[in-house]
Amino acid sequence: MMSHREPKFRAWDKKNRVMIQVGMIDFDDRIIETDDGREEDKEMIVEYRKAVRFDDLEFIEYTGLKDRHGKEIYEGDILKSKAYAFTLDSHDTKECLSVVKFQDGCFSAKLVTVLEVGGIPTSGYLVSRDLSQCETIGNMYENSELIK
C-alpha cells in the first residue's frame, strides 16, 4: 500500500537570507506567494504575504516525515539523534548530527558527526525508520554553524 504525502515547500530567500513558507507557486510568472501566517496570540492571527521571484529562491521540499516531537522534516534540516556503529570486535553509540538530503530519488540523512569504531573513523546515513527518533534542531541555511 503506497502512502501519499502532502507536497509542501518552504524556500530559502537567497537575497534577504530568510526562510519563507510557500503558499502558492505560479509557474507561468515564476513567482511564489509567501504564506507566513503567524499566530500572535490565540485570538489574533497576523498574515504577511508577498510575491517572490524564483531566481531569488532555493526550494526546499517536505519529506513527508516528522521528528520525535511531530515537527515536519524538510530537506536541509539538521537532525540530532543517536547513531550506532559497530564491527565484529567493537561498537560506538554517540549523539550525532545529520543533514537531510534528496539524492538518487529519495530523502536521506547524511551523518555529519564522524563515529570511531575500533579506532577507524566511519560515517553513514540514517534510514527513514530512524528519523522519527530524531530531533530537528535547525537547518543548513539558518544554522550552518551547527555543522561546521
KASULHU-V31204 format. One record per pair of residues at least 12 apart in sequence whose ideal C-beta (glycine too) atoms are under 7 Angstrom apart, sorted by the first residue. I is the first residue (numbers start at 0). J is the second residue. If there is no record, write none. Layout:
i,j
I,J
I,J
//
This chain:
i,j
4,63
7,61
8,21
8,58
8,59
8,60
8,61
9,21
9,59
9,73
10,31
10,56
10,57
10,58
10,59
11,56
11,57
11,59
11,140
12,51
12,55
12,56
13,55
13,56
13,57
14,55
18,140
18,141
19,33
19,35
19,51
20,33
20,34
20,35
21,33
21,34
22,34
22,48
29,52
29,53
30,50
30,51
30,52
30,53
31,51
31,56
32,48
32,50
33,47
33,48
33,49
33,51
34,48
35,47
59,73
59,74
59,75
60,73
60,74
60,101
61,73
62,74
62,99
62,106
64,127
64,130
64,131
65,131
66,78
66,130
66,133
66,134
66,135
67,131
67,132
67,133
67,134
68,134
70,135
72,99
72,130
72,135
73,99
74,99
74,100
74,101
74,106
75,98
75,99
75,138
75,139
75,140
76,99
76,135
76,138
77,96
77,98
77,136
77,137
77,138
77,139
77,142
77,145
77,146
78,96
78,97
78,99
78,108
78,133
78,134
78,135
79,94
79,96
79,133
79,134
79,136
80,95
80,97
80,125
80,129
80,132
80,133
81,94
82,95
82,110
82,114
84,114
84,116
84,121
85,116
86,116
86,117
88,117
89,116
89,117
90,116
91,114
91,115
91,116
93,112
93,114
95,110
95,112
95,114
96,111
96,112
96,145
96,146
97,109
97,110
97,111
97,125
98,111
98,139
98,146
107,124
108,124
108,125
108,130
109,124
110,122
110,123
110,124
111,146
//
